[in-house]
Amino acid sequence: MHNSTTPHDGHTTDIDQHDVLEPSHQRPQHPRPMTGRDGWCAPGGANGGRRTSRFIRRHQLSWFMALAFLLSWAAWPLVALNPTSSPLVPFGPLLAAVAITAVSSGRDGLRLLLGQLLRWRRATRWYLLAAGMPLAVTMAAAALATAVGGASASTTAEDWRVVLATFVSTVVLAGLFEELGWRGYLLPHLLYRLDWLRSAFIIGVFWALWHLPELLSDPTQQRPPLPFLIGVLAQSVVLAWLYIRTRGSLPLVILSHATTNTAAQFILPAFTGPNYELIWWFSTGLWVATAVLVVTVAPLRPRPSPRLGAARAAWFYPINPRTGRELS
C-alpha cells in the first residue's frame, strides 16, 4: 500500500507504508510509560496507567470514534423536550482527539496534534484555493439553479456584516471543533495503514454518519439527506487532498470548511420549494466533480524515489500509533 505526500521541496513523493512505520526490529518492545511528567497516569498507580494507555493505544481509532460520537450525540435525546434545540454538539471530534492523544501519546502527542494549528505559513495560492473552491462550487450551483427557473439570491450591505460574523463563528464551531478530529487526528493515523484516497472515503463515511442527528431531527429539511451525504463524501476527498498538499496545514482545511458552510448557509436558502433540493443536487454534483478533478488532474502522484527516513515520511504527524512514541 502506498501513501503519497508532498515534501518540503514542493515535489510529490510516493511513500511506502514501510517508510512511515518504524521497521519491526527498531520498534521499542516496551514503550515509554505515559506517566508522571511525560503524560497521563490512570488512578491506581503507574502500572495501571501503563496498562490503560497501552490498551487505548492499540484500539485508539475505535476509542476516538466512540468518544466523538458519544460526546456529539449526547444532546440528541433532549430534542424530544425542546424540538428547536440542536441535536448535535460540534466539539465531540476535538475533545475525542485531545483525550485519546493525551492517553495514548502523552504530552508529545498533544504537542504534535495541536501544533498542526500553527501550520499557517503556506503560499498565498493555497489560501485562495481553500476559500475559492467552496465559493465557486456554491455560486456555480446557484447559477445553475437560477438558469432552470429558481429564485435568485440577493444580498445587502447589512447582510455582509452578518456573513462575516457567521464566518468567524463557523471557523470555530465547524472548522476547529470538527477538523482537529477528522483531518488533524484521524486522517494521519489512517495514513499509516491505508493510501490517502481510501482514508478520505473512510473519514467521509464516519463524518456523514456523525451528522445523522441533524438529518433525522430536522423538521425543516434544511439538509436533504441523500445529496448531503454524497456531498460530505466528496468534500472529505477534497479536504484530505488539501491537507496533504499543504503539508498538514489545518488552518487551510479549517478555512475551506468554514467557507463551505458559510456560503451554503447564505446562498442555498434563497431557493425555495423544489428549487431548494435542486440547488443541493447541483452543489453535490459540483463537489463530486471537484473531487474527481483533484484526484485525476492534480493527483498525489506516485513517483520513484529513494526510501525516506521515518521522520520525514511522517512529517504530517510523526507519532507511531503502534508505540505512541515520536519517530526520530
N, C-alpha and C positions, 0 to 999 in steps of 0.2 A: 504494500500500500504506500502511496506517495502523498506527501503534503507539499504544496507549492507555496512559496512565500517570496518576498522581495527584500533582499539585503539592503544595507545602507547605501550601496553604490547605485541603487535605482534599477538594477537588472534583476529580472525574475529568476528564481532558482528552484530547482526541484529538490525537495528534501525527503530523503528516505526515512521511514519510521525509525529505523535503527540508528539514524543520525541524531534523532531527537531524544530517544531513551538512552540512558546510560547502558553500555554493554553489561551483560549479566555478571561478568567476573569483576566489574568495577562497582557494582551496586553494593552499598553497605548492607551487611546482613542484619545489623542491629541499628536501626535509625536513631538519630539523636532524640532523646526524650523531649517531648513538648511540655516541659515542666518548669516551674520557677521563672526566672527572668527570660527564658527562651520562649515561653508561650503559656498555654493554658494547662492547668492541672486539675483533674477532677477531684471532688471531695473524697477524702479517704486516703490520701497519700499519693506519692509519686507513682507507685506501681499501678494503682487504679487509673491514674491519668494516662500512663503509657498504654495500658490495655485499651482504654476508651478511645484514645486518639488513633491507635493502630486500627481498631475496628472501623471507626468512621472513615479513616483514610482509605481503607480497602473498598469501602462502599460509598465514597463521598458523593458521587454523582446521583445515586439514588437518594441519599440523605438531602442533597441540595434540592432535588425535585420535590420531594415530600414536604420539606420545610417551606419552600417557595409557594407551593400551592396551599398549604395549610394556613400560612400567615395571610396570604392574599384573599383566600376564600372565607376567612373567619367571620367576616361581616355579612356573608350571603344570607344566613338564616334570619338576620334582622330585617331583611326586606319584607318579610311577612308582616312585621309590625309597622314598618314605615315604607310603603312602596316607592316613595320618592328618593329614598336613600341609595347610595351607591353600593352595589353588591360586591365590588371588587376593591380591595385595598392595594394600591400600586406598589408599596415598598417591600412586598414579600421577596422578590428576587434579590434585592440589595441586601436585606437582612440575612437571608439564607446564605448568600455568597460570603458575607463577612463572618458569619458564625461558623460555617463549615471550614473556611480557610483558617480561622483562628484555632480551631480544634485540631485540624489535620496538619497545618504547616506553621503555626505559631506566628511570631512577630515578623519573621522573614517573609512568610506568605502574605500577610496583611500589607506589608510594605510594597510588595510587588503588585498585589491586586489593586490597591488604592493608588499606587504610583502611575498606573495607566491613565488616570485622570489628568496627569501633568504632561502627557504627550501631546501638547498643542502646537509645538513648533514644526509645522508642516507647510509645504509650499501653498501659496495663495490659491492655486488652481484646485487643490483638494477642498478648500472651503467653498469655493464657487460650485464645485461639483456636488458636494454634500448637501448644500442648500438648493442648488439649481435643479437637481434631478426630481425631488418631490414636487417642487413648484411647477416644473414643466409638465410632469405627469398629471397633476391636478388641473392645471389650466387647459391642457390639451383635452382632458376628459370633459371639462366644462364646455369647451368649444365644440366638441363633437355632439354633446347632448343638446346644445343650443341649435346646432345645424339641423337636427332632426325634429325641432319644434319645441324644445324645452324652454323653461324660463331662463333668463339671463341674470347673472349675478350683478349687483351694484354695490359700490362702497362709497363712503363719505369720509371727510377728514376725521370726524369723530370715530368712525369705525376703525381707522388705522391705529388710533391710540389704544383701543380695546384689543386690537390684534397684537400689538406689541406687548401689552400686559399679559395676554393669554399665552403668547410665545414664551415669555420669561417663566411663567408658572409651569408651562408644559416641559421646558428644559429640565425642571426638577422632577415633576410628578410622573412624566412618561419617560423622559430621556435618562436622567440619572438613576431613578428608582428601578427601572427595568434593565437598562443596558449594562450596568455594572454586574448584574447577574447573568443575563443571556449572552452577551458578547464578551464582557470582561472576565467572567469566570467560566461559564460552560463551554464556550467556543474553544478557548485554548486547551482545556482539558480533553475535549473530543479530538482535537488535532493531534494529540499524542497517539491516538488509536486509529483515526479514520482520515480520509482525504477531506479537503475543505468543503467540497460540494455536498457530500453526504452529511458532514457535520452541520452544514447550514440547513439542510432539509430536516434533520432530526430536531434541531432547535426550533425550526418553523412549526413543526407538528406540536411540540410542547407549548410553544408561545401561543399558538392558536387555541389550544385546549385551555390554557390559562385564562383566556378571555371568556370562557364559557358562561360564567355568571352574568356577564353583561349581555350576552346573546339571549339567554333564556329568561332573564328577569327584566327585559327592556320592553315595556308595553308600547313605546313609541316606534319600535323597529328602526332605531337610529342607525343600526348596523345590520343590513341584510345578511343573514348568516353565510350563505354559500359564497357570494363574491368576497365577503370579508375574510373568510378562512383561506380562500385561494390567494387573495392579495397578501395576507400575512406570510404565507409560504414564499411567495415571490420576493417580498421585502426582506425576508430572512436571508435569501441568497445575496441580494444586493448589499445588505449591511455587512454580511460576512466578507464579501469581496472588498468592500470599502475598508473594513478593519484590517485585513491582511495587506492590502495595497498600501495603506498608510502606516505600516509597521506598528499596529496595535494602538492607534490613536482613538481612545474612547471619546474625547471631546468632539471629534468629527462625526462619529457614529451618533452621539447624543444630538448634535446639531441636525443631522439628517432626520432622525426620528422625530424630533420636536417640530421641524419644519413640515414633515408629512402630516402630523396630527393637526397642527395649527391651520395649514392650508385646507385640509379636509373639513375642519370644523366651521370655517367661514365661507367656503365656496359651495360645498355639496348641499347644505340645507336650502340654498336659493332655488333648488329644483324640487318641485312638489309632485305629488301623485305618482303615476307610473314613471315619470321622468327621473324621480329620485333614485329608484332602483336602476334605471338605465345608466345614470351617471356613475353609479357604483360599478356596474359591469364594464363601462368604458375605462374607469380608473384601474380596475383589476386587470383588464386586458393589457393596458399600457404598462403596469408593473410587471406582468409576466413577460412582455416584450423587452422591458429594461433588463430583467434578469437574464433572459436569453442573450441579450446584447453583450452584457459584461462577461458572460461565460464564453461566448464564441468570438467576439470581436476584440475584447480586451481581457483575455483569459490569464490566469496564473499559469503560464506555460511551463511544462516540464522541459528542462534542457540539461544536457550533460554537464556535470560539474564535479570537482573533487569532493571527497567526503568532508563534511563540515564538522567542526567540534560541537559538542552538545550545547555549550553555552550560546554559540552563535546561531545554531539551528533553532534554539528555543528562545530567541530574542523576545518573543511576544509575551512569555510568562514562564521564566526559567525555573519552575518548581517541578520536580519529578513527582507526579501524583502517586507513584508506587512507593516512594520512600518519604515524601513530604520534605525533602531537602532541596536546597538550591543547587542547580547544576553549576559546575565550575570547569 
